[in-house]
Amino acid sequence: MFYKVDEQKSDLHIINGVLSITNEILREKAEKLATLNCDKLRAGMKMTTIEKIKGGIKNKSQ
């Protein structure tokens, strides 16, 4: 009886370790995706601003 409890505890420790590692990997991937999305958003905003400036210059020159 005690052997099974100890064995189950051991299994739970292993599972907990695997889940902790998986959680850390997923957290790192989420941070990378968030950074990538922010970079894309900033790039898109810069392009929009440049397009607006170009459009404004074209309108003034016409």
Backbone as XML, in Angstrom:
<?xml version="1.0"?>
<chain id="A" units="angstrom">
  <residue number="1" name="MET">
    <atom name="N" x="0.823" y="-1.201" z="0.000"/>
    <atom name="CA" x="0.000" y="0.000" z="0.000"/>
    <atom name="C" x="0.861" y="1.257" z="0.000"/>
  </residue>
  <residue number="2" name="PHE">
    <atom name="N" x="1.829" y="1.314" z="0.904"/>
    <atom name="CA" x="2.692" y="2.492" z="0.976"/>
    <atom name="C" x="3.548" y="2.632" z="-0.272"/>
  </residue>
  <residue number="3" name="TYR">
    <atom name="N" x="3.931" y="1.489" z="-0.819"/>
    <atom name="CA" x="4.750" y="1.520" z="-2.032"/>
    <atom name="C" x="3.996" y="2.206" z="-3.167"/>
  </residue>
  <residue number="4" name="LYS">
    <atom name="N" x="2.723" y="1.883" z="-3.308"/>
    <atom name="CA" x="1.922" y="2.480" z="-4.376"/>
    <atom name="C" x="1.781" y="3.988" z="-4.180"/>
  </residue>
  <residue number="5" name="VAL">
    <atom name="N" x="1.590" y="4.414" z="-2.930"/>
    <atom name="CA" x="1.463" y="5.848" z="-2.652"/>
    <atom name="C" x="2.759" y="6.558" z="-3.023"/>
  </residue>
  <residue number="6" name="ASP">
    <atom name="N" x="3.897" y="6.001" z="-2.629"/>
    <atom name="CA" x="5.185" y="6.603" z="-2.963"/>
    <atom name="C" x="5.397" y="6.628" z="-4.473"/>
  </residue>
  <residue number="7" name="GLU">
    <atom name="N" x="4.989" y="5.554" z="-5.129"/>
    <atom name="CA" x="5.121" y="5.479" z="-6.583"/>
    <atom name="C" x="4.247" y="6.546" z="-7.251"/>
  </residue>
  <residue number="8" name="GLN">
    <atom name="N" x="3.033" y="6.726" z="-6.744"/>
    <atom name="CA" x="2.136" y="7.742" z="-7.295"/>
    <atom name="C" x="2.700" y="9.142" z="-7.065"/>
  </residue>
  <residue number="9" name="LYS">
    <atom name="N" x="3.284" y="9.363" z="-5.877"/>
    <atom name="CA" x="3.903" y="10.660" z="-5.589"/>
    <atom name="C" x="5.026" y="10.928" z="-6.581"/>
  </residue>
  <residue number="10" name="SER">
    <atom name="N" x="5.824" y="9.899" z="-6.835"/>
    <atom name="CA" x="6.933" y="10.028" z="-7.776"/>
    <atom name="C" x="6.412" y="10.376" z="-9.171"/>
  </residue>
  <residue number="11" name="ASP">
    <atom name="N" x="5.369" y="9.669" z="-9.594"/>
    <atom name="CA" x="4.767" y="9.944" z="-10.901"/>
    <atom name="C" x="4.236" y="11.373" z="-10.961"/>
  </residue>
  <residue number="12" name="LEU">
    <atom name="N" x="3.598" y="11.811" z="-9.883"/>
    <atom name="CA" x="3.056" y="13.170" z="-9.845"/>
    <atom name="C" x="4.168" y="14.216" z="-9.908"/>
  </residue>
  <residue number="13" name="HIS">
    <atom name="N" x="5.293" y="13.939" z="-9.255"/>
    <atom name="CA" x="6.423" y="14.865" z="-9.319"/>
    <atom name="C" x="6.958" y="14.965" z="-10.746"/>
  </residue>
  <residue number="14" name="ILE">
    <atom name="N" x="7.031" y="13.832" z="-11.419"/>
    <atom name="CA" x="7.497" y="13.818" z="-12.813"/>
    <atom name="C" x="6.527" y="14.590" z="-13.698"/>
  </residue>
  <residue number="15" name="ILE">
    <atom name="N" x="5.238" y="14.317" z="-13.541"/>
    <atom name="CA" x="4.220" y="15.011" z="-14.344"/>
    <atom name="C" x="4.265" y="16.509" z="-14.062"/>
  </residue>
  <residue number="16" name="ASN">
    <atom name="N" x="4.405" y="16.874" z="-12.800"/>
    <atom name="CA" x="4.479" y="18.283" z="-12.420"/>
    <atom name="C" x="5.693" y="18.955" z="-13.064"/>
  </residue>
  <residue number="17" name="GLY">
    <atom name="N" x="6.818" y="18.250" z="-13.077"/>
    <atom name="CA" x="8.023" y="18.789" z="-13.713"/>
    <atom name="C" x="7.828" y="18.997" z="-15.203"/>
  </residue>
  <residue number="18" name="VAL">
    <atom name="N" x="7.227" y="18.022" z="-15.862"/>
    <atom name="CA" x="6.970" y="18.130" z="-17.304"/>
    <atom name="C" x="6.031" y="19.296" z="-17.586"/>
  </residue>
  <residue number="19" name="LEU">
    <atom name="N" x="4.984" y="19.437" z="-16.779"/>
    <atom name="CA" x="4.037" y="20.536" z="-16.971"/>
    <atom name="C" x="4.699" y="21.891" z="-16.726"/>
  </residue>
  <residue number="20" name="SER">
    <atom name="N" x="5.586" y="21.957" z="-15.751"/>
    <atom name="CA" x="6.298" y="23.209" z="-15.479"/>
    <atom name="C" x="7.169" y="23.608" z="-16.666"/>
  </residue>
  <residue number="21" name="ILE">
    <atom name="N" x="7.876" y="22.630" z="-17.226"/>
    <atom name="CA" x="8.727" y="22.896" z="-18.391"/>
    <atom name="C" x="7.869" y="23.318" z="-19.582"/>
  </residue>
  <residue number="22" name="THR">
    <atom name="N" x="6.772" y="22.603" z="-19.811"/>
    <atom name="CA" x="5.862" y="22.935" z="-20.911"/>
    <atom name="C" x="5.301" y="24.339" z="-20.736"/>
  </residue>
  <residue number="23" name="ASN">
    <atom name="N" x="4.919" y="24.675" z="-19.517"/>
    <atom name="CA" x="4.382" y="25.997" z="-19.218"/>
    <atom name="C" x="5.415" y="27.081" z="-19.531"/>
  </residue>
  <residue number="24" name="GLU">
    <atom name="N" x="6.658" y="26.850" z="-19.154"/>
    <atom name="CA" x="7.726" y="27.824" z="-19.410"/>
    <atom name="C" x="7.955" y="27.996" z="-20.913"/>
  </residue>
  <residue number="25" name="ILE">
    <atom name="N" x="7.952" y="26.898" z="-21.646"/>
    <atom name="CA" x="8.127" y="26.967" z="-23.103"/>
    <atom name="C" x="6.986" y="27.756" z="-23.733"/>
  </residue>
  <residue number="26" name="LEU">
    <atom name="N" x="5.760" y="27.468" z="-23.317"/>
    <atom name="CA" x="4.594" y="28.183" z="-23.864"/>
    <atom name="C" x="4.641" y="29.668" z="-23.507"/>
  </residue>
  <residue number="27" name="ARG">
    <atom name="N" x="5.094" y="29.995" z="-22.312"/>
    <atom name="CA" x="5.210" y="31.393" z="-21.896"/>
    <atom name="C" x="6.228" y="32.122" z="-22.787"/>
  </residue>
  <residue number="28" name="GLU">
    <atom name="N" x="7.364" y="31.478" z="-23.042"/>
    <atom name="CA" x="8.384" y="32.084" z="-23.901"/>
    <atom name="C" x="7.850" y="32.291" z="-25.314"/>
  </residue>
  <residue number="29" name="LYS">
    <atom name="N" x="7.141" y="31.298" z="-25.842"/>
    <atom name="CA" x="6.568" y="31.427" z="-27.190"/>
    <atom name="C" x="5.535" y="32.551" z="-27.236"/>
  </residue>
  <residue number="30" name="ALA">
    <atom name="N" x="4.723" y="32.671" z="-26.197"/>
    <atom name="CA" x="3.716" y="33.736" z="-26.136"/>
    <atom name="C" x="4.389" y="35.106" z="-26.113"/>
  </residue>
  <residue number="31" name="GLU">
    <atom name="N" x="5.484" y="35.228" z="-25.361"/>
    <atom name="CA" x="6.212" y="36.499" z="-25.307"/>
    <atom name="C" x="6.798" y="36.840" z="-26.676"/>
  </residue>
  <residue number="32" name="LYS">
    <atom name="N" x="7.357" y="35.839" z="-27.359"/>
    <atom name="CA" x="7.917" y="36.079" z="-28.692"/>
    <atom name="C" x="6.833" y="36.505" z="-29.671"/>
  </residue>
  <residue number="33" name="LEU">
    <atom name="N" x="5.669" y="35.845" z="-29.613"/>
    <atom name="CA" x="4.557" y="36.210" z="-30.503"/>
    <atom name="C" x="4.048" y="37.614" z="-30.204"/>
  </residue>
  <residue number="34" name="ALA">
    <atom name="N" x="3.963" y="37.954" z="-28.928"/>
    <atom name="CA" x="3.502" y="39.293" z="-28.551"/>
    <atom name="C" x="4.473" y="40.344" z="-29.068"/>
  </residue>
  <residue number="35" name="THR">
    <atom name="N" x="5.768" y="40.080" z="-28.939"/>
    <atom name="CA" x="6.782" y="41.011" z="-29.437"/>
    <atom name="C" x="6.694" y="41.129" z="-30.946"/>
  </residue>
  <residue number="36" name="LEU">
    <atom name="N" x="6.541" y="40.005" z="-31.623"/>
    <atom name="CA" x="6.432" y="40.003" z="-33.079"/>
    <atom name="C" x="5.204" y="40.787" z="-33.525"/>
  </residue>
  <residue number="37" name="ASN">
    <atom name="N" x="4.074" y="40.564" z="-32.858"/>
    <atom name="CA" x="2.848" y="41.287" z="-33.202"/>
    <atom name="C" x="3.001" y="42.782" z="-32.967"/>
  </residue>
  <residue number="38" name="CYS">
    <atom name="N" x="3.662" y="43.165" z="-31.873"/>
    <atom name="CA" x="3.896" y="44.591" z="-31.601"/>
    <atom name="C" x="4.778" y="45.194" z="-32.687"/>
  </residue>
  <residue number="39" name="ASP">
    <atom name="N" x="5.815" y="44.466" z="-33.089"/>
    <atom name="CA" x="6.704" y="44.956" z="-34.143"/>
    <atom name="C" x="5.941" y="45.131" z="-35.448"/>
  </residue>
  <residue number="40" name="LYS">
    <atom name="N" x="5.089" y="44.159" z="-35.780"/>
    <atom name="CA" x="4.287" y="44.256" z="-37.009"/>
    <atom name="C" x="3.322" y="45.431" z="-36.920"/>
  </residue>
  <residue number="41" name="LEU">
    <atom name="N" x="2.714" y="45.616" z="-35.756"/>
    <atom name="CA" x="1.773" y="46.713" z="-35.559"/>
    <atom name="C" x="2.489" y="48.051" z="-35.710"/>
  </residue>
  <residue number="42" name="ARG">
    <atom name="N" x="3.675" y="48.170" z="-35.091"/>
    <atom name="CA" x="4.449" y="49.411" z="-35.215"/>
    <atom name="C" x="4.837" y="49.660" z="-36.664"/>
  </residue>
  <residue number="43" name="ALA">
    <atom name="N" x="5.263" y="48.611" z="-37.355"/>
    <atom name="CA" x="5.647" y="48.756" z="-38.762"/>
    <atom name="C" x="4.442" y="49.202" z="-39.580"/>
  </residue>
  <residue number="44" name="GLY">
    <atom name="N" x="3.284" y="48.625" z="-39.307"/>
    <atom name="CA" x="2.063" y="49.010" z="-40.014"/>
    <atom name="C" x="1.688" y="50.445" z="-39.731"/>
  </residue>
  <residue number="45" name="MET">
    <atom name="N" x="1.860" y="50.881" z="-38.487"/>
    <atom name="CA" x="1.536" y="52.261" z="-38.127"/>
    <atom name="C" x="2.497" y="53.224" z="-38.813"/>
  </residue>
  <residue number="46" name="LYS">
    <atom name="N" x="3.767" y="52.834" z="-38.885"/>
    <atom name="CA" x="4.753" y="53.689" z="-39.559"/>
    <atom name="C" x="4.417" y="53.815" z="-41.034"/>
  </residue>
  <residue number="47" name="MET">
    <atom name="N" x="4.042" y="52.686" z="-41.656"/>
    <atom name="CA" x="3.691" y="52.729" z="-43.079"/>
    <atom name="C" x="2.457" y="53.601" z="-43.292"/>
  </residue>
  <residue number="48" name="THR">
    <atom name="N" x="1.487" y="53.485" z="-42.410"/>
    <atom name="CA" x="0.278" y="54.302" z="-42.528"/>
    <atom name="C" x="0.633" y="55.775" z="-42.411"/>
  </residue>
  <residue number="49" name="THR">
    <atom name="N" x="1.505" y="56.111" z="-41.477"/>
    <atom name="CA" x="1.926" y="57.504" z="-41.299"/>
    <atom name="C" x="2.658" y="57.998" z="-42.535"/>
  </residue>
  <residue number="50" name="ILE">
    <atom name="N" x="3.551" y="57.174" z="-43.073"/>
    <atom name="CA" x="4.292" y="57.552" z="-44.282"/>
    <atom name="C" x="3.329" y="57.752" z="-45.440"/>
  </residue>
  <residue number="51" name="GLU">
    <atom name="N" x="2.355" y="56.848" z="-45.576"/>
    <atom name="CA" x="1.365" y="56.981" z="-46.655"/>
    <atom name="C" x="0.549" y="58.259" z="-46.488"/>
  </residue>
  <residue number="52" name="LYS">
    <atom name="N" x="0.187" y="58.594" z="-45.260"/>
    <atom name="CA" x="-0.568" y="59.822" z="-45.011"/>
    <atom name="C" x="0.271" y="61.043" z="-45.377"/>
  </residue>
  <residue number="53" name="ILE">
    <atom name="N" x="1.539" y="61.008" z="-44.998"/>
    <atom name="CA" x="2.425" y="62.134" z="-45.320"/>
    <atom name="C" x="2.562" y="62.262" z="-46.828"/>
  </residue>
  <residue number="54" name="LYS">
    <atom name="N" x="2.796" y="61.138" z="-47.509"/>
    <atom name="CA" x="2.914" y="61.168" z="-48.973"/>
    <atom name="C" x="1.620" y="61.675" z="-49.595"/>
  </residue>
  <residue number="55" name="GLY">
    <atom name="N" x="0.488" y="61.196" z="-49.082"/>
    <atom name="CA" x="-0.810" y="61.642" z="-49.595"/>
    <atom name="C" x="-1.000" y="63.128" z="-49.375"/>
  </residue>
  <residue number="56" name="GLY">
    <atom name="N" x="-0.583" y="63.630" z="-48.223"/>
    <atom name="CA" x="-0.687" y="65.058" z="-47.921"/>
    <atom name="C" x="0.184" y="65.880" z="-48.841"/>
  </residue>
  <residue number="57" name="ILE">
    <atom name="N" x="1.374" y="65.387" z="-49.129"/>
    <atom name="CA" x="2.286" y="66.103" z="-50.028"/>
    <atom name="C" x="1.704" y="66.126" z="-51.436"/>
  </residue>
  <residue number="58" name="LYS">
    <atom name="N" x="1.146" y="65.006" z="-51.888"/>
    <atom name="CA" x="0.535" y="64.948" z="-53.222"/>
    <atom name="C" x="-0.630" y="65.928" z="-53.316"/>
  </residue>
  <residue number="59" name="ASN">
    <atom name="N" x="-1.464" y="65.965" z="-52.282"/>
    <atom name="CA" x="-2.623" y="66.856" z="-52.292"/>
    <atom name="C" x="-2.194" y="68.320" z="-52.318"/>
  </residue>
  <residue number="60" name="LYS">
    <atom name="N" x="-1.142" y="68.664" z="-51.610"/>
    <atom name="CA" x="-0.660" y="70.050" z="-51.589"/>
    <atom name="C" x="-0.057" y="70.437" z="-52.929"/>
  </residue>
  <residue number="61" name="SER">
    <atom name="N" x="0.604" y="69.488" z="-53.589"/>
    <atom name="CA" x="1.264" y="69.805" z="-54.858"/>
    <atom name="C" x="0.274" y="69.903" z="-56.010"/>
  </residue>
  <residue number="62" name="GLN">
    <atom name="N" x="-0.911" y="69.354" z="-55.832"/>
    <atom name="CA" x="-1.888" y="69.376" z="-56.931"/>
    <atom name="C" x="-2.572" y="70.660" z="-56.982"/>
  </residue>
</chain>
